[in-house]
């Protein structure tokens, strides 16, 4: 099979999303989402996805790449290669990886991070190409149609449950809550969320972001915890982030907002729920196990130094 690698073009979004769903069925991917993400990528991220196409022009592989412009540490790039399982073993992944590395190196990247599925063949493939394993993370799945969710509980005194839609007139308080919870999220690369205009454009307005299912706990008028919901219109629900501001931790607010969001999602017709946790994030893994989530797959973060 002849495979060519090139930057994405108009008309590639459906194929790009199809490959993502085939390779990673635990994450939401739609053509609309792809078009939006490409159009709204921060210019300093130099994000310009690539595709591998066969002789008939069919997209058989993809790679997402970016410079971590939102990290205080310079020279960090990331790339994630996905190949349609029906087309693996034909060189598409290697061609995508090389092209992505060249793109990032030309824009100043010296450290490259990539997620690799935790299977012997995938890890060996990455290690042969100079990548070393580091931390791991789990994809979790819940059969929302059949799950015995914990019963809804009335919020404690002084706590009100709202949705993101309730902040439509001024979402800045949610941005501030997102920023403070993201600051200590486990990860290899520290992130500073400080661009409200970009957050509003790329997170608040994102086509997958479901404001009616995103649930926020407000304590004495202050947003304290939230569970961000994404839906794809195909009955699939994904928790993008569940976080509690440091001053309000230890009160069970994360369980409270996530449970309310899951119940709303089931009432809205969602049948599958997905989320992801760093394998070292014991508190969130325990919360998700309490809801009935099970590990569907594991990824291992790999790193390579170049230049």
N, C-alpha and C positions, 0 to 999 in steps of 0.2 A: 504494500500500500504506500503510495506517495503521500507524504505529509508536508504541508507548508505552514510556516508560522508567520503571522502578521498581526499588526495592531487591529483592534476591533473596528468595525465599520457599521454604518447604519444597516440594520437588518440582521445583525449578529445576536441581538439580545435574546431572542427566543432560543436559539441554539446554545448560547452561553448558559442560560438558566436551566435548560434541559440537562446539560452535562453536570452542572452543579447538583441538581436533584438526584441524578443517577449515581454520582460519586459520593455525595454526602446527603443521604435522605433525611438526616436529622436536623437540617437547617432549611429555612424558608428561602426560596429563590423564585422570582418571577421576572418576566421580561420587563415589565414596568419598573420594577426595582432596579434592574441593571441599567436601564436608560437613565433613570434618576441619579443613581450613584455616579455614573460616568459624567453626567452633566454638572454635578455639584461637587466634584472632588476639589479639595483645596488646591490652589495652584502650587503651593510650596510642597505638596505631597508628591508631585510628579507622577501621579497615578494614571497609568495608561494601559489598561488590560490588553492581554494578547490572547489570540486563539490559534489553535492548530486545526487546519481543515484538510480533508482528504481530497482525492482527485475530483470528486463530484461537488466539492465546495461545502460539504457538510462539516459542521463544527464537531470535532471529536475530543478536543481538549481545551482547557482554559488556564490562565494564570492571572491572579490578582497581584498587583505589586504597588508599593508605595514607599516613600521616604517618611519616616516618623517625624513630621514637622512639628507635632505637638509634644515632643519629648524635649526636655532640657539638654539631653545628651545628643550631640551632633553625630552624623554619619551612620545612622541606623536605618536599615531598610528591611522590608518584609516582602515575602512572596509566597504564594500558596498555589501549587500546581494540582489541577484536577483533570483526570482523563476518564472519559466514558469507559466503564468496565468492559464493554463489548469491544473496545479498541485498544486495550492495554497490551503492552509487550511489543509495540510496533515503532517505538522511538519517539512518539509524540511528546511524552513527558520530558525526555532529555532535551529535545529541541526547545521546548517552552522554557525550561529551566535556564539553559544557556542564554537565550534571548533576554529573559528577565534579569539575569545577573548583569549582562552587559548594559542594559538600560539603567539599572540602579547604580552600577559602578560609575557610569558616565556622569551621574548626578550627585556624586560625592559619598555614596554609601561605602562603608568599610566593614560593617558588621551586618550580616544578613540572618534573619529569623524566618523559619518556615515550619508550619504545622504538618505533621506526617502521621497517618493512621498507624496505630500501634499493632501492626502485623509484621511478622518477620520479613516478608518480601518488600514491604514499603520502607521499613527501617533500614534494611540492607541497601536498598536503592539510594536512599539519602546519604548513608554513610560512605558509599563508594564515590559519591560526588563531593566529599569533603565536609559534610555536615555532621555535627556531634549532638547527641541527645541531651536535653536538659529536663525541664519540668514537664508534667503531663496534665491533661484535662479530660474530663468525661463529657460525653453527650448523654443526656438523660431523656427518657421517654415515659409518658404516662398515657394509658388508654383512657382518655377523658370520657368517652361514652359509657364505659363500664366501671370506672374507678369509684370506690366508695370514699368520696371526699369527706374530710372532717366537717362536721356541721358548722354552719355559720354561727358566729358568736357576736353578741352586741359589743361594740367597742367600750373600753373602760371610760370612766368619768374623765372629761377633758379631752377626749380623743374623738375626732370626727373622720369618717371615711368619705373621701371625695373621689372623683375621677379626674383625669387630665383635662377632660372637656370643661370642667368647672374653672380651669385656669386659662381658658381660651382668650380672654380679654388681656391677660398679662401672664405669660408663661415663665417669666424670669424667676420666680421662686422655685419652679421645678428645675430650671437650669442650675441654680445655686445648689439645690439638693443633689442633683446629678453630679456636679463638680466635686462636692465634698465627699461623696461616697466613692466616686471613681478614684480619688486621690490615693486611697489605700487599698485599692483592689489588687489581689495578687497578680503578678506579671513580671516578665523579664525587663520590660521597658516602662519607666515611669511616664505618666501622662499628666499634663496640666491642662485642664479644661477651663479656658479663660476667654474664649471668643464667643460671646453670646449671639452675635449676629449669625455666625457660621453654624452654631448649634441649632438656632431657630430654623435656619434654612435646611439643614441636612438631617436633623433629628426630629424636631417638632413637625416638619412638613413631609417627612419621609412617607412614601406610599404604604409601607408595611406597618407603620406606627398606628396603633389602635387606641385613640384617646378615650373611647367609651369603656374599654376594658382595663386600661392602665389605672391602677388604684393608688391613692395617696392617703396616708394617715397624717392628719393635722392635729398637733397637740397644742392646745391653748392658742390657736390661731397660727401656729408655725408649722410648715410642712416638715415632717420628721422622718418619714419612711415612704417608700414607693415600690411598686412592682410594675415595670414597664412591659406592656404587651404588644406583640406583633401578630398580625394575622395575614393570611395570603388569599382569602376568599375561597379556599379549597377545603375548609374544615380543619386547617392546621393552625395551631396557636403556639407562639414561642415567647418565653419570658426573656426579654433582652437584658434586663438587669433588675435585681431586687436588692435594695440597699437601705440602710438606716444611717442617719447622721450620727456621728460619734456621741454627741451629748444625749441621745435618746436610746442607745443600745441597751440590751438586757431587759427590755420590757415586753418582748414578744410581738413587736410591731411588724417585723418582717413576715412572720406567720400570718398575722392578721390581714395584711394587705394582699399577700399572695393567695390566701384562701378565698378572699372576696373576689379577686380577679379570676381565679379558676372557676368559681361558681358562675360568675357572669359569662365566662367564655362558654361553658357548657350550655347555659340557657340560650346563648346566641347561636348554637348549632355547631360549635367546634367539637371535633371527635378525637383529635390527637393533640397532646401538649408536649412541647420540647423545651429543654433548657440546657445550659452547660455550666459546669463548675470546675475550677482548678482542683486537681486531686488533693491539694493541701488545704483546701478551704473547708475544713471540718464542719464549722457551724452551718454553712449553706447546704452541704451534702446531707447533714442530719435533718435539716428542715425538709429538703426534697424527699428524703426517704420516708419521712413522716407523712408526706402527701401520697406516697405510693410510687414515686418515680423509680425507674430502674435504669441501670447503666446500659445504653444501647451500643456504645463504642467508645474507644479512648484514642486520643491523639497525643503525640509527643512533640513538644517544641524542639526544633533542631536549630543549631546556630553554626555559622561559618564566618570566619574572618577573611577578608580579601584586601588586597592592596597593602 
